[in-house]
């Protein structure tokens, strides 16, 4: 079973944060997480982010601990 994302964010908020982000890789991470909030499978999020499913899992863990850290 996939690790759930924290409940204090949602897809529209993640997309809004991504629009303000100036860092390309971080924007891809945020958009991949937004897709998960919308119900996408982790494999689809990995394709959006250009990474493996294991990396998406790492992103979820980091996001759950720190929130949407942007640069």
PDB file of N, CA, C, O and CB in Angstrom:
ATOM      1  N   UNK A   1       0.842  -1.182   0.000  1.00  0.00           N
ATOM      2  CA  UNK A   1       0.000   0.000   0.000  1.00  0.00           C
ATOM      3  C   UNK A   1       0.890   1.249   0.000  1.00  0.00           C
ATOM      4  O   UNK A   1       1.843   1.325   0.775  1.00  0.00           O
ATOM      5  CB  UNK A   1      -0.959  -0.004   1.226  1.00  0.00           C
ATOM      6  N   UNK A   2       0.588   2.229  -0.861  1.00  0.00           N
ATOM      7  CA  UNK A   2       1.401   3.448  -0.932  1.00  0.00           C
ATOM      8  C   UNK A   2       1.281   4.293   0.334  1.00  0.00           C
ATOM      9  O   UNK A   2       0.263   4.267   1.025  1.00  0.00           O
ATOM     10  CB  UNK A   2       0.993   4.279  -2.143  1.00  0.00           C
ATOM     11  N   UNK A   3       2.319   5.025   0.612  1.00  0.00           N
ATOM     12  CA  UNK A   3       2.322   5.950   1.738  1.00  0.00           C
ATOM     13  C   UNK A   3       1.406   7.125   1.385  1.00  0.00           C
ATOM     14  O   UNK A   3       1.591   7.749   0.340  1.00  0.00           O
ATOM     15  CB  UNK A   3       3.781   6.442   2.073  1.00  0.00           C
ATOM     16  N   UNK A   4       0.427   7.437   2.229  1.00  0.00           N
ATOM     17  CA  UNK A   4      -0.469   8.549   1.910  1.00  0.00           C
ATOM     18  C   UNK A   4       0.221   9.900   2.059  1.00  0.00           C
ATOM     19  O   UNK A   4       1.150  10.055   2.852  1.00  0.00           O
ATOM     20  CB  UNK A   4      -1.700   8.501   2.802  1.00  0.00           C
ATOM     21  N   UNK A   5      -0.245  10.867   1.289  1.00  0.00           N
ATOM     22  CA  UNK A   5       0.241  12.237   1.409  1.00  0.00           C
ATOM     23  C   UNK A   5      -0.442  12.924   2.588  1.00  0.00           C
ATOM     24  O   UNK A   5      -1.554  12.563   2.973  1.00  0.00           O
ATOM     25  CB  UNK A   5      -0.008  13.025   0.101  1.00  0.00           C
ATOM     26  N   UNK A   6       0.236  13.913   3.152  1.00  0.00           N
ATOM     27  CA  UNK A   6      -0.336  14.639   4.280  1.00  0.00           C
ATOM     28  C   UNK A   6      -1.639  15.326   3.863  1.00  0.00           C
ATOM     29  O   UNK A   6      -1.808  15.705   2.704  1.00  0.00           O
ATOM     30  CB  UNK A   6       0.671  15.675   4.825  1.00  0.00           C
ATOM     31  N   UNK A   7      -2.546  15.478   4.813  1.00  0.00           N
ATOM     32  CA  UNK A   7      -3.904  15.936   4.528  1.00  0.00           C
ATOM     33  C   UNK A   7      -4.057  17.457   4.490  1.00  0.00           C
ATOM     34  O   UNK A   7      -5.117  17.948   4.101  1.00  0.00           O
ATOM     35  CB  UNK A   7      -4.836  15.378   5.548  1.00  0.00           C
ATOM     36  N   UNK A   8      -3.038  18.211   4.881  1.00  0.00           N
ATOM     37  CA  UNK A   8      -3.186  19.668   4.935  1.00  0.00           C
ATOM     38  C   UNK A   8      -2.871  20.359   3.604  1.00  0.00           C
ATOM     39  O   UNK A   8      -2.813  21.587   3.545  1.00  0.00           O
ATOM     40  CB  UNK A   8      -2.290  20.227   6.012  1.00  0.00           C
ATOM     41  N   UNK A   9      -2.671  19.587   2.549  1.00  0.00           N
ATOM     42  CA  UNK A   9      -2.473  20.112   1.197  1.00  0.00           C
ATOM     43  C   UNK A   9      -3.419  19.385   0.267  1.00  0.00           C
ATOM     44  O   UNK A   9      -3.966  18.340   0.620  1.00  0.00           O
ATOM     45  CB  UNK A   9      -0.993  19.950   0.727  1.00  0.00           C
ATOM     46  N   UNK A  10      -3.617  19.938  -0.931  1.00  0.00           N
ATOM     47  CA  UNK A  10      -4.409  19.275  -1.961  1.00  0.00           C
ATOM     48  C   UNK A  10      -3.829  19.638  -3.324  1.00  0.00           C
ATOM     49  O   UNK A  10      -2.882  20.421  -3.409  1.00  0.00           O
ATOM     50  CB  UNK A  10      -5.918  19.679  -1.865  1.00  0.00           C
ATOM     51  N   UNK A  11      -4.391  19.074  -4.384  1.00  0.00           N
ATOM     52  CA  UNK A  11      -3.844  19.276  -5.732  1.00  0.00           C
ATOM     53  C   UNK A  11      -3.850  20.743  -6.165  1.00  0.00           C
ATOM     54  O   UNK A  11      -2.832  21.218  -6.667  1.00  0.00           O
ATOM     55  CB  UNK A  11      -4.632  18.455  -6.733  1.00  0.00           C
ATOM     56  N   UNK A  12      -4.957  21.486  -5.991  1.00  0.00           N
ATOM     57  CA  UNK A  12      -4.920  22.889  -6.422  1.00  0.00           C
ATOM     58  C   UNK A  12      -3.860  23.715  -5.686  1.00  0.00           C
ATOM     59  O   UNK A  12      -3.212  24.572  -6.288  1.00  0.00           O
ATOM     60  CB  UNK A  12      -6.282  23.522  -6.217  1.00  0.00           C
ATOM     61  N   UNK A  13      -3.684  23.464  -4.401  1.00  0.00           N
ATOM     62  CA  UNK A  13      -2.665  24.196  -3.641  1.00  0.00           C
ATOM     63  C   UNK A  13      -1.269  23.826  -4.130  1.00  0.00           C
ATOM     64  O   UNK A  13      -0.408  24.695  -4.261  1.00  0.00           O
ATOM     65  CB  UNK A  13      -2.796  23.903  -2.129  1.00  0.00           C
ATOM     66  N   UNK A  14      -1.042  22.546  -4.400  1.00  0.00           N
ATOM     67  CA  UNK A  14       0.271  22.116  -4.890  1.00  0.00           C
ATOM     68  C   UNK A  14       0.573  22.748  -6.247  1.00  0.00           C
ATOM     69  O   UNK A  14       1.705  23.159  -6.502  1.00  0.00           O
ATOM     70  CB  UNK A  14       0.333  20.578  -4.995  1.00  0.00           C
ATOM     71  N   UNK A  15      -0.428  22.827  -7.112  1.00  0.00           N
ATOM     72  CA  UNK A  15      -0.222  23.449  -8.424  1.00  0.00           C
ATOM     73  C   UNK A  15       0.043  24.948  -8.287  1.00  0.00           C
ATOM     74  O   UNK A  15       0.844  25.504  -9.039  1.00  0.00           O
ATOM     75  CB  UNK A  15      -1.444  23.211  -9.326  1.00  0.00           C
ATOM     76  N   UNK A  16      -0.609  25.596  -7.352  1.00  0.00           N
ATOM     77  CA  UNK A  16      -0.372  27.018  -7.112  1.00  0.00           C
ATOM     78  C   UNK A  16       1.057  27.247  -6.618  1.00  0.00           C
ATOM     79  O   UNK A  16       1.720  28.191  -7.046  1.00  0.00           O
ATOM     80  CB  UNK A  16      -1.386  27.571  -6.089  1.00  0.00           C
ATOM     81  N   UNK A  17       1.520  26.400  -5.736  1.00  0.00           N
ATOM     82  CA  UNK A  17       2.898  26.511  -5.241  1.00  0.00           C
ATOM     83  C   UNK A  17       3.876  26.254  -6.386  1.00  0.00           C
ATOM     84  O   UNK A  17       4.891  26.940  -6.504  1.00  0.00           O
ATOM     85  CB  UNK A  17       3.152  25.512  -4.071  1.00  0.00           C
ATOM     86  N   UNK A  18       3.571  25.273  -7.225  1.00  0.00           N
ATOM     87  CA  UNK A  18       4.439  24.953  -8.364  1.00  0.00           C
ATOM     88  C   UNK A  18       4.538  26.133  -9.328  1.00  0.00           C
ATOM     89  O   UNK A  18       5.607  26.395  -9.880  1.00  0.00           O
ATOM     90  CB  UNK A  18       3.915  23.710  -9.105  1.00  0.00           C
ATOM     91  N   UNK A  19       3.432  26.843  -9.533  1.00  0.00           N
ATOM     92  CA  UNK A  19       3.457  28.007 -10.436  1.00  0.00           C
ATOM     93  C   UNK A  19       4.391  29.098  -9.927  1.00  0.00           C
ATOM     94  O   UNK A  19       5.012  29.803 -10.722  1.00  0.00           O
ATOM     95  CB  UNK A  19       2.047  28.577 -10.606  1.00  0.00           C
ATOM     96  N   UNK A  20       4.494  29.241  -8.618  1.00  0.00           N
ATOM     97  CA  UNK A  20       5.354  30.283  -8.035  1.00  0.00           C
ATOM     98  C   UNK A  20       6.810  29.835  -7.907  1.00  0.00           C
ATOM     99  O   UNK A  20       7.693  30.665  -7.692  1.00  0.00           O
ATOM    100  CB  UNK A  20       4.826  30.687  -6.664  1.00  0.00           C
ATOM    101  N   UNK A  21       7.064  28.555  -8.034  1.00  0.00           N
ATOM    102  CA  UNK A  21       8.408  28.008  -7.841  1.00  0.00           C
ATOM    103  C   UNK A  21       9.311  28.364  -9.021  1.00  0.00           C
ATOM    104  O   UNK A  21       8.901  28.265 -10.177  1.00  0.00           O
ATOM    105  CB  UNK A  21       8.348  26.479  -7.661  1.00  0.00           C
ATOM    106  N   UNK A  22      10.521  28.773  -8.723  1.00  0.00           N
ATOM    107  CA  UNK A  22      11.497  29.149  -9.753  1.00  0.00           C
ATOM    108  C   UNK A  22      12.463  28.014 -10.103  1.00  0.00           C
ATOM    109  O   UNK A  22      13.277  28.155 -11.016  1.00  0.00           O
ATOM    110  CB  UNK A  22      12.287  30.359  -9.293  1.00  0.00           C
ATOM    111  N   UNK A  23      12.381  26.902  -9.389  1.00  0.00           N
ATOM    112  CA  UNK A  23      13.305  25.780  -9.558  1.00  0.00           C
ATOM    113  C   UNK A  23      12.621  24.678 -10.370  1.00  0.00           C
ATOM    114  O   UNK A  23      11.629  24.107  -9.917  1.00  0.00           O
ATOM    115  CB  UNK A  23      13.777  25.235  -8.175  1.00  0.00           C
ATOM    116  N   UNK A  24      13.135  24.375 -11.551  1.00  0.00           N
ATOM    117  CA  UNK A  24      12.530  23.390 -12.439  1.00  0.00           C
ATOM    118  C   UNK A  24      12.331  22.021 -11.817  1.00  0.00           C
ATOM    119  O   UNK A  24      11.219  21.495 -11.854  1.00  0.00           O
ATOM    120  CB  UNK A  24      13.359  23.248 -13.649  1.00  0.00           C
ATOM    121  N   UNK A  25      13.381  21.418 -11.241  1.00  0.00           N
ATOM    122  CA  UNK A  25      13.197  20.094 -10.632  1.00  0.00           C
ATOM    123  C   UNK A  25      12.172  20.099  -9.492  1.00  0.00           C
ATOM    124  O   UNK A  25      11.407  19.147  -9.343  1.00  0.00           O
ATOM    125  CB  UNK A  25      14.528  19.580 -10.111  1.00  0.00           C
ATOM    126  N   UNK A  26      12.156  21.159  -8.697  1.00  0.00           N
ATOM    127  CA  UNK A  26      11.169  21.233  -7.607  1.00  0.00           C
ATOM    128  C   UNK A  26       9.755  21.371  -8.176  1.00  0.00           C
ATOM    129  O   UNK A  26       8.807  20.804  -7.633  1.00  0.00           O
ATOM    130  CB  UNK A  26      11.485  22.427  -6.661  1.00  0.00           C
ATOM    131  N   UNK A  27       9.616  22.117  -9.260  1.00  0.00           N
ATOM    132  CA  UNK A  27       8.310  22.246  -9.899  1.00  0.00           C
ATOM    133  C   UNK A  27       7.807  20.884 -10.360  1.00  0.00           C
ATOM    134  O   UNK A  27       6.635  20.561 -10.168  1.00  0.00           O
ATOM    135  CB  UNK A  27       8.382  23.220 -11.087  1.00  0.00           C
ATOM    136  N   UNK A  28       8.687  20.075 -10.971  1.00  0.00           N
ATOM    137  CA  UNK A  28       8.289  18.722 -11.389  1.00  0.00           C
ATOM    138  C   UNK A  28       7.868  17.874 -10.194  1.00  0.00           C
ATOM    139  O   UNK A  28       6.898  17.120 -10.280  1.00  0.00           O
ATOM    140  CB  UNK A  28       9.440  18.032 -12.136  1.00  0.00           C
ATOM    141  N   UNK A  29       8.591  17.992  -9.077  1.00  0.00           N
ATOM    142  CA  UNK A  29       8.227  17.242  -7.869  1.00  0.00           C
ATOM    143  C   UNK A  29       6.835  17.659  -7.390  1.00  0.00           C
ATOM    144  O   UNK A  29       6.002  16.810  -7.074  1.00  0.00           O
ATOM    145  CB  UNK A  29       9.276  17.468  -6.745  1.00  0.00           C
ATOM    146  N   UNK A  30       6.594  18.956  -7.339  1.00  0.00           N
ATOM    147  CA  UNK A  30       5.301  19.451  -6.869  1.00  0.00           C
ATOM    148  C   UNK A  30       4.161  19.004  -7.783  1.00  0.00           C
ATOM    149  O   UNK A  30       3.088  18.632  -7.308  1.00  0.00           O
ATOM    150  CB  UNK A  30       5.324  20.974  -6.772  1.00  0.00           C
ATOM    151  N   UNK A  31       4.396  19.042  -9.085  1.00  0.00           N
ATOM    152  CA  UNK A  31       3.358  18.616 -10.029  1.00  0.00           C
ATOM    153  C   UNK A  31       3.107  17.114  -9.943  1.00  0.00           C
ATOM    154  O   UNK A  31       1.970  16.667 -10.094  1.00  0.00           O
ATOM    155  CB  UNK A  31       3.751  18.997 -11.459  1.00  0.00           C
ATOM    156  N   UNK A  32       4.146  16.341  -9.705  1.00  0.00           N
ATOM    157  CA  UNK A  32       3.973  14.900  -9.529  1.00  0.00           C
ATOM    158  C   UNK A  32       3.146  14.609  -8.275  1.00  0.00           C
ATOM    159  O   UNK A  32       2.278  13.737  -8.289  1.00  0.00           O
ATOM    160  CB  UNK A  32       5.344  14.197  -9.441  1.00  0.00           C
ATOM    161  N   UNK A  33       3.415  15.333  -7.204  1.00  0.00           N
ATOM    162  CA  UNK A  33       2.648  15.153  -5.980  1.00  0.00           C
ATOM    163  C   UNK A  33       1.210  15.620  -6.166  1.00  0.00           C
ATOM    164  O   UNK A  33       0.289  15.013  -5.620  1.00  0.00           O
ATOM    165  CB  UNK A  33       3.304  15.907  -4.823  1.00  0.00           C
ATOM    166  N   UNK A  34       1.004  16.693  -6.930  1.00  0.00           N
ATOM    167  CA  UNK A  34      -0.356  17.158  -7.226  1.00  0.00           C
ATOM    168  C   UNK A  34      -1.129  16.072  -7.950  1.00  0.00           C
ATOM    169  O   UNK A  34      -2.312  15.864  -7.679  1.00  0.00           O
ATOM    170  CB  UNK A  34      -0.325  18.451  -8.074  1.00  0.00           C
ATOM    171  N   UNK A  35      -0.480  15.384  -8.859  1.00  0.00           N
ATOM    172  CA  UNK A  35      -1.142  14.294  -9.584  1.00  0.00           C
ATOM    173  C   UNK A  35      -1.574  13.189  -8.625  1.00  0.00           C
ATOM    174  O   UNK A  35      -2.654  12.620  -8.779  1.00  0.00           O
ATOM    175  CB  UNK A  35      -0.209  13.721 -10.667  1.00  0.00           C
ATOM    176  N   UNK A  36      -0.739  12.886  -7.644  1.00  0.00           N
ATOM    177  CA  UNK A  36      -1.104  11.869  -6.648  1.00  0.00           C
ATOM    178  C   UNK A  36      -2.324  12.338  -5.862  1.00  0.00           C
ATOM    179  O   UNK A  36      -3.243  11.555  -5.621  1.00  0.00           O
ATOM    180  CB  UNK A  36       0.086  11.579  -5.686  1.00  0.00           C
ATOM    181  N   UNK A  37      -2.340  13.606  -5.462  1.00  0.00           N
ATOM    182  CA  UNK A  37      -3.514  14.133  -4.760  1.00  0.00           C
ATOM    183  C   UNK A  37      -4.775  13.986  -5.601  1.00  0.00           C
ATOM    184  O   UNK A  37      -5.865  13.801  -5.059  1.00  0.00           O
ATOM    185  CB  UNK A  37      -3.300  15.604  -4.394  1.00  0.00           C
ATOM    186  N   UNK A  38      -4.636  14.069  -6.924  1.00  0.00           N
ATOM    187  CA  UNK A  38      -5.784  13.936  -7.818  1.00  0.00           C
ATOM    188  C   UNK A  38      -6.164  12.487  -8.085  1.00  0.00           C
ATOM    189  O   UNK A  38      -7.141  12.222  -8.787  1.00  0.00           O
ATOM    190  CB  UNK A  38      -5.496  14.625  -9.123  1.00  0.00           C
ATOM    191  N   UNK A  39      -5.405  11.549  -7.534  1.00  0.00           N
ATOM    192  CA  UNK A  39      -5.741  10.141  -7.687  1.00  0.00           C
ATOM    193  C   UNK A  39      -4.875   9.363  -8.655  1.00  0.00           C
ATOM    194  O   UNK A  39      -5.132   8.185  -8.902  1.00  0.00           O
ATOM    195  CB  UNK A  39      -7.123  10.028  -8.114  1.00  0.00           C
ATOM    196  N   UNK A  40      -3.845  10.002  -9.211  1.00  0.00           N
ATOM    197  CA  UNK A  40      -2.948   9.290 -10.123  1.00  0.00           C
ATOM    198  C   UNK A  40      -2.154   8.224  -9.366  1.00  0.00           C
ATOM    199  O   UNK A  40      -1.867   8.359  -8.176  1.00  0.00           O
ATOM    200  CB  UNK A  40      -1.988  10.281 -10.823  1.00  0.00           C
ATOM    201  N   UNK A  41      -1.818   7.191 -10.076  1.00  0.00           N
ATOM    202  CA  UNK A  41      -0.955   6.151  -9.501  1.00  0.00           C
ATOM    203  C   UNK A  41       0.475   6.684  -9.397  1.00  0.00           C
ATOM    204  O   UNK A  41       0.848   7.641 -10.075  1.00  0.00           O
ATOM    205  CB  UNK A  41      -0.998   4.845 -10.365  1.00  0.00           C
ATOM    206  N   UNK A  42       1.255   6.051  -8.545  1.00  0.00           N
ATOM    207  CA  UNK A  42       2.638   6.494  -8.341  1.00  0.00           C
ATOM    208  C   UNK A  42       3.461   6.362  -9.619  1.00  0.00           C
ATOM    209  O   UNK A  42       4.386   7.144  -9.843  1.00  0.00           O
ATOM    210  CB  UNK A  42       3.293   5.690  -7.216  1.00  0.00           C
ATOM    211  N   UNK A  43       3.136   5.387 -10.453  1.00  0.00           N
ATOM    212  CA  UNK A  43       3.836   5.230 -11.727  1.00  0.00           C
ATOM    213  C   UNK A  43       3.620   6.429 -12.639  1.00  0.00           C
ATOM    214  O   UNK A  43       4.546   6.883 -13.312  1.00  0.00           O
ATOM    215  CB  UNK A  43       3.378   3.960 -12.428  1.00  0.00           C
ATOM    216  N   UNK A  44       2.393   6.938 -12.658  1.00  0.00           N
ATOM    217  CA  UNK A  44       2.099   8.135 -13.455  1.00  0.00           C
ATOM    218  C   UNK A  44       2.827   9.348 -12.880  1.00  0.00           C
ATOM    219  O   UNK A  44       3.356  10.165 -13.633  1.00  0.00           O
ATOM    220  CB  UNK A  44       0.574   8.399 -13.502  1.00  0.00           C
ATOM    221  N   UNK A  45       2.859   9.469 -11.561  1.00  0.00           N
ATOM    222  CA  UNK A  45       3.598  10.562 -10.923  1.00  0.00           C
ATOM    223  C   UNK A  45       5.083  10.470 -11.264  1.00  0.00           C
ATOM    224  O   UNK A  45       5.740  11.491 -11.467  1.00  0.00           O
ATOM    225  CB  UNK A  45       3.398  10.533  -9.390  1.00  0.00           C
ATOM    226  N   UNK A  46       5.606   9.256 -11.326  1.00  0.00           N
ATOM    227  CA  UNK A  46       7.011   9.064 -11.691  1.00  0.00           C
ATOM    228  C   UNK A  46       7.260   9.531 -13.122  1.00  0.00           C
ATOM    229  O   UNK A  46       8.293  10.141 -13.399  1.00  0.00           O
ATOM    230  CB  UNK A  46       7.414   7.584 -11.536  1.00  0.00           C
ATOM    231  N   UNK A  47       6.333   9.255 -14.028  1.00  0.00           N
ATOM    232  CA  UNK A  47       6.480   9.727 -15.413  1.00  0.00           C
ATOM    233  C   UNK A  47       6.443  11.256 -15.471  1.00  0.00           C
ATOM    234  O   UNK A  47       7.222  11.868 -16.201  1.00  0.00           O
ATOM    235  CB  UNK A  47       5.366   9.133 -16.309  1.00  0.00           C
ATOM    236  N   UNK A  48       5.554  11.862 -14.717  1.00  0.00           N
ATOM    237  CA  UNK A  48       5.484  13.328 -14.676  1.00  0.00           C
ATOM    238  C   UNK A  48       6.789  13.905 -14.162  1.00  0.00           C
ATOM    239  O   UNK A  48       7.295  14.890 -14.700  1.00  0.00           O
ATOM    240  CB  UNK A  48       4.314  13.797 -13.793  1.00  0.00           C
ATOM    241  N   UNK A  49       7.337  13.291 -13.119  1.00  0.00           N
ATOM    242  CA  UNK A  49       8.582  13.776 -12.516  1.00  0.00           C
ATOM    243  C   UNK A  49       9.836  13.340 -13.245  1.00  0.00           C
ATOM    244  O   UNK A  49      10.920  13.854 -12.971  1.00  0.00           O
ATOM    245  CB  UNK A  49       8.664  13.318 -11.110  1.00  0.00           C
ATOM    246  N   UNK A  50       9.706  12.392 -14.178  1.00  0.00           N
ATOM    247  CA  UNK A  50      10.868  11.904 -14.904  1.00  0.00           C
ATOM    248  C   UNK A  50      11.806  11.059 -14.053  1.00  0.00           C
ATOM    249  O   UNK A  50      13.021  11.071 -14.245  1.00  0.00           O
ATOM    250  CB  UNK A  50      11.620  13.055 -15.471  1.00  0.00           C
ATOM    251  N   UNK A  51      11.212  10.313 -13.094  1.00  0.00           N
ATOM    252  CA  UNK A  51      12.003   9.511 -12.162  1.00  0.00           C
ATOM    253  C   UNK A  51      11.371   8.132 -12.002  1.00  0.00           C
ATOM    254  O   UNK A  51      10.403   7.804 -12.689  1.00  0.00           O
ATOM    255  CB  UNK A  51      12.121  10.218 -10.788  1.00  0.00           C
ATOM    256  N   UNK A  52      11.916   7.330 -11.096  1.00  0.00           N
ATOM    257  CA  UNK A  52      11.362   6.015 -10.790  1.00  0.00           C
ATOM    258  C   UNK A  52      10.322   6.124  -9.670  1.00  0.00           C
ATOM    259  O   UNK A  52      10.225   7.143  -8.986  1.00  0.00           O
ATOM    260  CB  UNK A  52      12.486   5.033 -10.390  1.00  0.00           C
ATOM    261  N   UNK A  53       9.565   5.068  -9.506  1.00  0.00           N
ATOM    262  CA  UNK A  53       8.566   5.030  -8.441  1.00  0.00           C
ATOM    263  C   UNK A  53       9.239   5.123  -7.069  1.00  0.00           C
ATOM    264  O   UNK A  53       8.684   5.724  -6.150  1.00  0.00           O
ATOM    265  CB  UNK A  53       7.723   3.743  -8.538  1.00  0.00           C
ATOM    266  N   UNK A  54      10.413   4.542  -6.927  1.00  0.00           N
ATOM    267  CA  UNK A  54      11.134   4.623  -5.648  1.00  0.00           C
ATOM    268  C   UNK A  54      11.461   6.071  -5.299  1.00  0.00           C
ATOM    269  O   UNK A  54      11.369   6.463  -4.136  1.00  0.00           O
ATOM    270  CB  UNK A  54      12.429   3.789  -5.702  1.00  0.00           C
ATOM    271  N   UNK A  55      11.842   6.865  -6.295  1.00  0.00           N
ATOM    272  CA  UNK A  55      12.136   8.276  -6.055  1.00  0.00           C
ATOM    273  C   UNK A  55      10.862   9.013  -5.645  1.00  0.00           C
ATOM    274  O   UNK A  55      10.903   9.871  -4.762  1.00  0.00           O
ATOM    275  CB  UNK A  55      12.759   8.928  -7.315  1.00  0.00           C
ATOM    276  N   UNK A  56       9.738   8.691  -6.271  1.00  0.00           N
ATOM    277  CA  UNK A  56       8.461   9.307  -5.873  1.00  0.00           C
ATOM    278  C   UNK A  56       8.161   8.979  -4.416  1.00  0.00           C
ATOM    279  O   UNK A  56       7.695   9.837  -3.666  1.00  0.00           O
ATOM    280  CB  UNK A  56       7.299   8.819  -6.787  1.00  0.00           C
ATOM    281  N   UNK A  57       8.424   7.750  -4.019  1.00  0.00           N
ATOM    282  CA  UNK A  57       8.231   7.370  -2.612  1.00  0.00           C
ATOM    283  C   UNK A  57       9.087   8.252  -1.706  1.00  0.00           C
ATOM    284  O   UNK A  57       8.617   8.719  -0.669  1.00  0.00           O
ATOM    285  CB  UNK A  57       8.583   5.873  -2.393  1.00  0.00           C
ATOM    286  N   UNK A  58      10.327   8.479  -2.092  1.00  0.00           N
ATOM    287  CA  UNK A  58      11.214   9.344  -1.305  1.00  0.00           C
ATOM    288  C   UNK A  58      10.670  10.769  -1.242  1.00  0.00           C
ATOM    289  O   UNK A  58      10.731  11.418  -0.198  1.00  0.00           O
ATOM    290  CB  UNK A  58      12.633   9.347  -1.903  1.00  0.00           C
ATOM    291  N   UNK A  59      10.131  11.254  -2.380  1.00  0.00           N
ATOM    292  CA  UNK A  59       9.536  12.595  -2.402  1.00  0.00           C
ATOM    293  C   UNK A  59       8.366  12.677  -1.438  1.00  0.00           C
ATOM    294  O   UNK A  59       8.218  13.668  -0.722  1.00  0.00           O
ATOM    295  CB  UNK A  59       9.076  12.963  -3.822  1.00  0.00           C
ATOM    296  N   UNK A  60       7.528  11.638  -1.413  1.00  0.00           N
ATOM    297  CA  UNK A  60       6.370  11.626  -0.521  1.00  0.00           C
ATOM    298  C   UNK A  60       6.825  11.680   0.929  1.00  0.00           C
ATOM    299  O   UNK A  60       6.275  12.440   1.727  1.00  0.00           O
ATOM    300  CB  UNK A  60       5.504  10.374  -0.765  1.00  0.00           C
ATOM    301  N   UNK A  61       7.821  10.884   1.273  1.00  0.00           N
ATOM    302  CA  UNK A  61       8.329  10.896   2.647  1.00  0.00           C
ATOM    303  C   UNK A  61       8.870  12.273   3.023  1.00  0.00           C
ATOM    304  O   UNK A  61       8.579  12.779   4.106  1.00  0.00           O
ATOM    305  CB  UNK A  61       9.425   9.838   2.821  1.00  0.00           C
ATOM    306  N   UNK A  62       9.649  12.875   2.141  1.00  0.00           N
ATOM    307  CA  UNK A  62      10.210  14.197   2.417  1.00  0.00           C
ATOM    308  C   UNK A  62       9.108  15.250   2.504  1.00  0.00           C
ATOM    309  O   UNK A  62       9.124  16.091   3.402  1.00  0.00           O
ATOM    310  CB  UNK A  62      11.226  14.584   1.333  1.00  0.00           C
ATOM    311  N   UNK A  63       8.148  15.207   1.572  1.00  0.00           N
ATOM    312  CA  UNK A  63       7.048  16.153   1.589  1.00  0.00           C
ATOM    313  C   UNK A  63       6.233  16.022   2.883  1.00  0.00           C
ATOM    314  O   UNK A  63       5.868  17.026   3.495  1.00  0.00           O
ATOM    315  CB  UNK A  63       6.151  15.940   0.367  1.00  0.00           C
ATOM    316  N   UNK A  64       5.954  14.793   3.288  1.00  0.00           N
ATOM    317  CA  UNK A  64       5.186  14.584   4.513  1.00  0.00           C
ATOM    318  C   UNK A  64       5.921  15.143   5.731  1.00  0.00           C
ATOM    319  O   UNK A  64       5.284  15.631   6.664  1.00  0.00           O
ATOM    320  CB  UNK A  64       4.899  13.094   4.712  1.00  0.00           C
ATOM    321  N   UNK A  65       7.240  15.078   5.732  1.00  0.00           N
ATOM    322  CA  UNK A  65       8.021  15.562   6.866  1.00  0.00           C
ATOM    323  C   UNK A  65       8.230  17.077   6.843  1.00  0.00           C
ATOM    324  O   UNK A  65       8.174  17.734   7.883  1.00  0.00           O
ATOM    325  CB  UNK A  65       9.360  14.868   6.893  1.00  0.00           C
ATOM    326  N   UNK A  66       8.472  17.631   5.640  1.00  0.00           N
ATOM    327  CA  UNK A  66       8.901  19.040   5.552  1.00  0.00           C
ATOM    328  C   UNK A  66       7.929  19.966   4.833  1.00  0.00           C
ATOM    329  O   UNK A  66       8.064  21.188   4.907  1.00  0.00           O
ATOM    330  CB  UNK A  66      10.211  19.110   4.861  1.00  0.00           C
ATOM    331  N   UNK A  67       6.954  19.392   4.140  1.00  0.00           N
ATOM    332  CA  UNK A  67       6.069  20.221   3.335  1.00  0.00           C
ATOM    333  C   UNK A  67       6.721  20.555   2.003  1.00  0.00           C
ATOM    334  O   UNK A  67       7.748  19.974   1.653  1.00  0.00           O
ATOM    335  CB  UNK A  67       5.700  21.504   4.083  1.00  0.00           C
ATOM    336  N   UNK A  68       6.132  21.488   1.254  1.00  0.00           N
ATOM    337  CA  UNK A  68       6.633  21.824  -0.077  1.00  0.00           C
ATOM    338  C   UNK A  68       7.810  22.798  -0.028  1.00  0.00           C
ATOM    339  O   UNK A  68       7.649  23.991  -0.286  1.00  0.00           O
ATOM    340  CB  UNK A  68       5.516  22.414  -0.913  1.00  0.00           C
ATOM    341  N   UNK A  69       8.962  22.295   0.297  1.00  0.00           N
ATOM    342  CA  UNK A  69      10.162  23.136   0.373  1.00  0.00           C
ATOM    343  C   UNK A  69      10.472  23.663  -1.026  1.00  0.00           C
ATOM    344  O   UNK A  69      10.731  22.882  -1.942  1.00  0.00           O
ATOM    345  CB  UNK A  69      11.384  22.337   0.955  1.00  0.00           C
ATOM    346  N   UNK A  70      10.448  24.978  -1.191  1.00  0.00           N
ATOM    347  CA  UNK A  70      10.714  25.582  -2.492  1.00  0.00           C
ATOM    348  C   UNK A  70      11.906  26.506  -2.395  1.00  0.00           C
ATOM    349  O   UNK A  70      12.236  27.031  -1.332  1.00  0.00           O
ATOM    350  CB  UNK A  70       9.486  26.345  -3.007  1.00  0.00           C
ATOM    351  N   UNK A  71      12.549  26.688  -3.552  1.00  0.00           N
ATOM    352  CA  UNK A  71      13.748  27.526  -3.589  1.00  0.00           C
ATOM    353  C   UNK A  71      13.521  28.838  -4.268  1.00  0.00           C
ATOM    354  O   UNK A  71      14.444  29.646  -4.373  1.00  0.00           O
ATOM    355  CB  UNK A  71      14.854  26.813  -4.269  1.00  0.00           C
TER     356      UNK A  71
END
